[in-house]
Amino acid sequence: MRRGSHVGLWAMIVRSSVGTKGTALAWIAQHEGIALADTVCVGDWINDVPMFEVAGRSFVMGQAPTR
């Protein structure tokens, strides 16, 4: 993982009006030279599922719907 420009950067909020949060996460990781396996995401709704599918590690908030 490339660290140079990421020193001290530990979180990012991703919103996408086109595509999915998964495609946004994949683009950011590729653009910044970060392996998807080294990414972590946190979500709480069904629209976060595509992001969960591409992130290296995913966490779902307790209030998330079951379906």
CYANA upper distance limits for C-alpha pairs under 8 A (distance plus 0.5 A):
  1 MET  CA     33 GLY  CA      7.62
  1 MET  CA     34 ILE  CA      6.10
  1 MET  CA     35 ALA  CA      7.20
  1 MET  CA     38 ASP  CA      8.18
  2 ARG  CA      6 HIS  CA      8.36
  2 ARG  CA     33 GLY  CA      6.83
  2 ARG  CA     34 ILE  CA      7.07
  3 ARG  CA      7 VAL  CA      6.64
  6 HIS  CA     10 TRP  CA      8.26
 14 VAL  CA     21 LYS  CA      7.29
 14 VAL  CA     24 ALA  CA      7.68
 14 VAL  CA     25 LEU  CA      7.97
 15 ARG  CA     21 LYS  CA      6.94
 15 ARG  CA     24 ALA  CA      8.28
 16 SER  CA     20 THR  CA      6.66
 16 SER  CA     21 LYS  CA      6.49
 16 SER  CA     24 ALA  CA      7.18
 19 GLY  CA     23 THR  CA      6.77
 19 GLY  CA     24 ALA  CA      7.91
 20 THR  CA     24 ALA  CA      6.83
 20 THR  CA     47 ASN  CA      8.28
 20 THR  CA     50 PRO  CA      7.09
 20 THR  CA     51 MET  CA      7.95
 21 LYS  CA     25 LEU  CA      6.52
 21 LYS  CA     47 ASN  CA      8.16
 21 LYS  CA     48 ASP  CA      7.04
 21 LYS  CA     50 PRO  CA      6.86
 21 LYS  CA     51 MET  CA      5.67
 22 GLY  CA     26 ALA  CA      6.66
 22 GLY  CA     48 ASP  CA      8.24
 22 GLY  CA     49 VAL  CA      8.39
 22 GLY  CA     50 PRO  CA      5.18
 22 GLY  CA     51 MET  CA      4.20
 22 GLY  CA     52 PHE  CA      7.73
 22 GLY  CA     53 GLU  CA      7.67
 22 GLY  CA     54 VAL  CA      6.51
 22 GLY  CA     55 ALA  CA      8.25
 23 THR  CA     27 TRP  CA      6.57
 23 THR  CA     50 PRO  CA      8.34
 23 THR  CA     51 MET  CA      7.98
 24 ALA  CA     28 ILE  CA      6.65
 25 LEU  CA     29 ALA  CA      6.59
 25 LEU  CA     51 MET  CA      7.27
 25 LEU  CA     54 VAL  CA      8.21
 25 LEU  CA     55 ALA  CA      8.04
 26 ALA  CA     30 GLN  CA      6.64
 26 ALA  CA     36 LEU  CA      7.37
 26 ALA  CA     54 VAL  CA      7.62
 27 TRP  CA     31 HIS  CA      6.42
 28 ILE  CA     32 GLU  CA      6.48
 29 ALA  CA     33 GLY  CA      6.37
 29 ALA  CA     34 ILE  CA      5.21
 29 ALA  CA     35 ALA  CA      6.80
 29 ALA  CA     36 LEU  CA      6.75
 29 ALA  CA     39 THR  CA      8.23
 30 GLN  CA     34 ILE  CA      6.59
 30 GLN  CA     35 ALA  CA      7.76
 34 ILE  CA     38 ASP  CA      7.21
 34 ILE  CA     39 THR  CA      8.12
 35 ALA  CA     39 THR  CA      7.58
 36 LEU  CA     54 VAL  CA      7.34
 36 LEU  CA     55 ALA  CA      6.21
 36 LEU  CA     56 GLY  CA      6.03
 37 ALA  CA     55 ALA  CA      6.99
 37 ALA  CA     56 GLY  CA      4.37
 37 ALA  CA     57 ARG  CA      7.84
 38 ASP  CA     55 ALA  CA      8.29
 38 ASP  CA     56 GLY  CA      6.10
 38 ASP  CA     57 ARG  CA      8.30
 39 THR  CA     55 ALA  CA      5.90
 39 THR  CA     56 GLY  CA      5.53
 39 THR  CA     57 ARG  CA      6.95
 40 VAL  CA     55 ALA  CA      6.26
 40 VAL  CA     56 GLY  CA      6.35
 40 VAL  CA     57 ARG  CA      5.24
 40 VAL  CA     58 SER  CA      6.17
 40 VAL  CA     59 PHE  CA      8.37
 41 CYS  CA     51 MET  CA      7.69
 41 CYS  CA     52 PHE  CA      7.29
 41 CYS  CA     55 ALA  CA      6.84
 41 CYS  CA     57 ARG  CA      7.00
 41 CYS  CA     58 SER  CA      5.40
 41 CYS  CA     59 PHE  CA      6.75
 42 VAL  CA     58 SER  CA      6.40
 42 VAL  CA     59 PHE  CA      5.24
 42 VAL  CA     60 VAL  CA      6.31
 42 VAL  CA     61 MET  CA      7.62
 43 GLY  CA     48 ASP  CA      6.13
 43 GLY  CA     58 SER  CA      8.40
 43 GLY  CA     59 PHE  CA      7.01
 43 GLY  CA     60 VAL  CA      5.66
 43 GLY  CA     61 MET  CA      6.61
 43 GLY  CA     64 ALA  CA      8.49
 44 ASP  CA     48 ASP  CA      7.42
 44 ASP  CA     60 VAL  CA      6.09
 44 ASP  CA     61 MET  CA      5.50
 44 ASP  CA     62 GLY  CA      8.10
 44 ASP  CA     63 GLN  CA      7.28
 44 ASP  CA     64 ALA  CA      5.13
 44 ASP  CA     65 PRO  CA      8.16
 45 TRP  CA     49 VAL  CA      8.13
 45 TRP  CA     64 ALA  CA      6.05
 45 TRP  CA     65 PRO  CA      7.09
 46 ILE  CA     65 PRO  CA      8.00
 46 ILE  CA     67 ARG  CA      7.88
 48 ASP  CA     52 PHE  CA      6.85
 49 VAL  CA     53 GLU  CA      6.79
 50 PRO  CA     54 VAL  CA      7.27
 51 MET  CA     55 ALA  CA      6.59
 52 PHE  CA     57 ARG  CA      7.99
 52 PHE  CA     58 SER  CA      5.92
 52 PHE  CA     59 PHE  CA      8.44
 60 VAL  CA     64 ALA  CA      7.23
